[in-house]
Amino acid sequence: MKVIKPPRLKAGDTVGIIAPSKAPYTRHQERINQGKDFLESIGLKVKMGNNLYKSHYFKGASIEERLEDIHDFYKDPEVKMIMMVCGGVGCDFMVHKLDYKLIEQNPKIFCGMSDGNSLAVPIFQKTGIITYYGIDLTGTLGNKINEVTKQNFIDTFFEGKPKILENRNMNFHKWDERMELPKYEGWQCIRKGKASGELMGGILHYLPDLSYSVFPIDYKNKILFFEGTKDLNHSMKNLLTLKNKGIFSEISGMIIGYFNSIKDQMTISDMIAELTKEYDFPIIQIGELGHCVENYSFPIGCKATIDTEKMSITIDEGTVS
């Protein structure tokens, strides 16, 4: 498959905001405003999808209306980046209805997180256009972020040369008021080694579903990255599904992100080390990937290298053209 890098952003470009998972909550309007302020502060314009705030049952607008917003932004020559407002449940309803020919003919930056990989991965698989997992309007940009995260956004989408660095001053935010904010312990080596390959992944509990869909994921020699929102038992079940499907025999390396429902992050990494003990691929655990954290954008389809001796993750090619 030929990999296509979408055009880079420049000052004056427009970002189209969509809600393919669910409509944003009213209480999140402050986050929407803050995310919009950030984009405008770096020289971008923001256009909201016509159906952004509509609600159809427990999701966002109807499937047809959500598709309309996506397709309208791919047709709009002013829109250079399409960004999800938030995650949730519902993206997978549209996988088989997307106009992939339209998308392929109009390569643009597509970014989101959570169930956004239900769109980001199929778009890459069907068109070869690199997509981006990690950033959305409210989950990261709508919360407090530091200069490292801001610079990563600029480096990824304007310059095409992002640095994936340990962000020890990263801000966590609460999923709800009962949540305790953790202390970030930094990157951890779970299994030593060095590996290169194209990045592939997203939120853990959607990866098994995508693997069994009509758009199966190609994991051959890929670096698998994932984060999660489920507890240890559900996470184990999802990982075991990937293992039983033979995916761990195909990948070259693994990046574990943040699991916001697990209090001690080392329990998930210890479990993964045990589950993958018969394999020799390197594993590194980071905090800058997940819910309730300052996310980097991980370019699906871009070549990357993890090196546990240097405790580094490098993006080995440009992320935009």
N, C-alpha and C positions, 0 to 999 in steps of 0.2 A: 504493500500500500504506500502510495506517495503521501508524505506528510506535508501539510500546507500550514504555513504560519500566517495568521491574520495580520493586516496592517497595524503598525504601531500607532499609539495615540499621539496627538499633538494639541497644543493649546487651541481652544475654540471648537474642538470636537464635541459631539453630543453622546451622552450615555443614556440609553433607554432602560428604564426600570420596569421589570415585569414581576408578576406574582403567580408563577406556575404551580406552586405548592398550595398556598392558601393566602387569603387576604390578610394584610398586616393588621394586628390588633390596634384598636384606638389608642390604647395606652403606649403603643410604640411610636406614636407620631413624633415625639421628641427625638427618638433615635433616627427616624427617617429624616427629620430636619438636620440633625447633626451629620449624618452621612452625606446628605445633599450639600451641606456647607463645606465639608471636606473636599468633595469633588470640584465644587466651584472655586475653592481656594487654590487649587492647582491648575486652574485655567480651563476646566471642562464645563460644558452645559449639561443640564439634566432635563430629561423629558419622561414624564410618568406615563405608563400604559393606560389606555382609555378605560380598561376594565380592572385596574389595580385594586380598587377597594370593594368591588362587588363580591357578594357571598352567595354561594350555591351549595346548600346543605352545609357540611362542616368544613368545606374547603374554600377556595377562592371563587372566582367567577366560574361559569360553566366551562366545560372542556373546550367548546367552540370559541368562547370568548377569550380564554387563555391562549389558545392557538392563534387567534386573531392578533393579539398583542405581539406575540413572538414573530409571526410572519410579517406584520406591518413594520416592525423595526428592522427586519432583514431587508425589506423592500425600500426603507427610508434611507436615501443616500447620505443624509446628515448624521445618522446614528452609526457610530464606529465601534461601540461597545454595548453589549446587552448584559445587564446585571440583575440577578434575582434580588428582590427586596428582602426575602427571608426564606427559610426552609419550611419543613412541615411534611405533609403527606399529600400526594396528588400528581407529582410530575410523571409517574409511570403510566398514568392514564393517557398520556399524550405521545408516548414513545412511537407507537405505530401510526400516528396521525401527522407527525411532523413532515413538512415538505422538505425532504433532504436535498432534492435537486435545487430548490430555491436557496437553501443554506449554502450548498457547494458553490453556487454561482455568485454568492455575495459573502465571501469570507469576512467574518467579524469576530471580535473578541466576545466569547461567551463565558461568563463566570457566575458561580454560585456555590452553595455548600449544602450540607445535609442531604436531603433526597434530590438535590440538584444534580448529583452524579447519575441519576436516572435519565437525565437529558445529556449531560456533558459527555458521558462515556459513549452512548449511541451516536451522538453527533460526530465524535472523533472516529468511531468504528465505521460509520457509513460514508463519511466525507473525507476523512484524513485531516480535517482542520483541527489544530491544537485547541483544546478547551482548558479551562482553569478552575481548579477546585480550591475553595478556602475562603474567598472574599464574597460577602454579600453586603447589601446596604445597611441593614440593621445589626447583623450578628457581629461584625467587626468594625466597620466604618462608623456605625451609629453608637459605638461605645468609646470609652477612653482608650486612645492608642498613643504610643510613644513614637519618637522620631525614627527608630529602627523600622517599625512597621510601615510608617508613611513612606520612608525611602524605598522599602521593598516594593510597594505599589508602583512608585515612579519608575524604579529600575526594571520592573517586570513589564509594564505596559507602555511606557514611553521609550525607554532605552533598550529593552530586550535583553538586559544583562543583570538579572537579579542575583543577590547574594543571600544564601540561606544560612543565617548565623544564629547562634544561641543568643536569645534575647532575655537575659537574666532579669531585666527590669520590666518584663511583660506584665500587663494588667489582666487579671481575671475579672469576670463579672458574673453576677448571680443569675442562674436559671430561674430561681424564685427566691423569695425572702428567707426560706428555711435553709438554703444552701450556705455552707461555710466556705469562704474563700480560702483556697489552699496556698501554701507557700511553694514557689517554684524551685525545684531542686536542680534544674538544668538538664542537659542531655545525658543519656545513659547508654553505655555499650552493653547490649544484651548478648550478642555473639560477635566475636572478633572476625575481622576480614575486610576485604575491599571488593566492591562489585560495581559494574556499570550496566546501564540499560535504560530503556524508555520508562518514564513514570506512568503508573496506572493505579487507580484506586478511588477512594472516596470514603463514605460512611460505611462501616463494616456490615451492618445488618441488611444493606441493600445489595452488597456484592454477590451473595449467593443467588438472589433473585435475578440479577442481570446475567449471571453465568448460565442460568437455565432458560433465558429468554431466546427469542429468535435472533437477537443480536449478541451472540456469545462473545465474551471478552477474550482477546488474545493475550495470554500471560507469558508467552514464550520469551525468556530472557528479559522480562520486565522487572523493574523495582516496584514492588507492591507497597503502597502507602495507604493507611487507613486510620480513622478515629472512630469513636463510638459514644452512644448515649445509653446503651443498655447495661444491665448489671453483669456480674461475672458469669453467671450461669448462661444467660442468653448469648453473651459474647463467645463463650466456649462453644456453644452449639453452632454459631455461625462460622467460627474458625474451623471446627471439625468438618462442616459441610465443604468448605474450601479444600481442606486436606483430602477428604474422601473423593473429591472430584479430580484430584491429581494436580491441583494448582501449585502446591508447594514444591512439587517436582520440577516445575517449569520456571519458576521465578529465579532471579539472580540475587535479589536482596530484598530487605524489608525495612520500612520505616513505620514505627508505631507512634501514633499521635496521642492526644489527650482523651481520656474517657471520663466524662464529667459525672457519671453516676457511680464511679468507683473511688472510694476515699483514698486508698493507698494505691498509687499508680504502679508500684512494683509488683502488686499481685497480678495484674494483667500481663506484665512483661514476664514474670516468672512462669505463669501459665503457658504463655506462648513459647518460651524457651523449652518447657517440658513437652509441649505438643509437637515441636519441630526438632526434637533432639537428634533424629536420624538424618537431618539435612545439615549442610555445611554453609548455607548462605549467611552473610553477615546481617545482623539486626541492630538497629539503632533506635532509641526511644527519644522523642522530642515533645515539647509542649506547645509549639507554635502551629499546631494543626488540630482543630477540633472545635467543639461548642464551648462557649463561655471563655474564649481566649482571644488573644490578638493573632489572627491567622496570617500566614503567608499564602500566596497563591501558588499552588503546585500545578505546573503545566502538564496536562495529560498528553502524552505522546512525545514529550521532549526528552532527550538523552541526559542522564544524570549519573553521578557517581557518589557512592557512600564509602567512607574510609574510617573505620573505627580507631585506627592508630592515630590519625589526625583529628578524630572526632569531627568530621566534616561531611557536609552534603553540598555538592557543587552541581549547578546546572551547566551542562557542557556545550550547549549551543544556544543561539538566540531564541527568545520566547515569542518574538514578534518579528515581522519582516520590515 
